[in-house]
């Protein structure tokens, strides 16, 4: 039997020593054998560390970095890191892009990946908002988040559209009001409730994250929700300038009146798309 490496005949030996799974072969006369050696695949393995330790360079395609201080996993495609949370592909929100409205006693962190808002619930009727400037229409905003709350009435978390000149905003959120609900509300400002526009009971065990979406097509505002970020259902449609003319988009967390417990919202996905 002839042994070749890319067409070059090697000295035949009575034994073949396969190392790895086979890429190159060399004659090992001293041991009377031919060594066949295979380099590893293109993936670079899995590294563990704090989110702040994620390497700037993504490395080889298939390399992975698992955050030890949050749910994010980053996988390299060879040119960039792609973020995943609980197995779902996400666009990680960057804390530095947002500004506060009515921060009060609330805190925010991006240490473990994404954006985490937290506040006590016994500080009056307060909405805590992180916002940024809205793009021109048409656009679609999609967020995915996990809410750490107990079942007290008026606790809620979700997205909002805000008019900066008046402070008015429309909230689309998951919340509690005699049970778990998906709802839209209007507010005159972060502490002055205006109206409950639409609220529907929903199952509380929807999975590790809830996706909420608002589309402004230049005519209407469409509020959609999803349990997997792929299949969205329409919750409500209304004329785009109903109640106010928004020029900011944000995430909002509403603490319940008189609840002496910590309430947190973990925003793991923020994506604004325009045609």
Secondary structure, DSSP 8 states (H G I E B T S, - for coil): --EEETTEEE---SEEEEETT-SEEEEEGGGTEEEEE----S---EEEE-GGG--SS--STT-EEEESSSSEEEEE-SSSEEEEETTEEE----GGG-EEES-TT-EEE-TTSSEEEEEEE-SSS-EEEEEEE--SSSEEEEEEEEEE--S-TT-EEEEEEE-TTT--EEEEEEEESSSEEEEEEEEEETTEEEEEEEEEE--S---S-EEEEEEE-SSEEEEEEESSSSS-EEEEEEETTSSS---EEEEEEE--TTEEEEEEEEEEEEEEE--
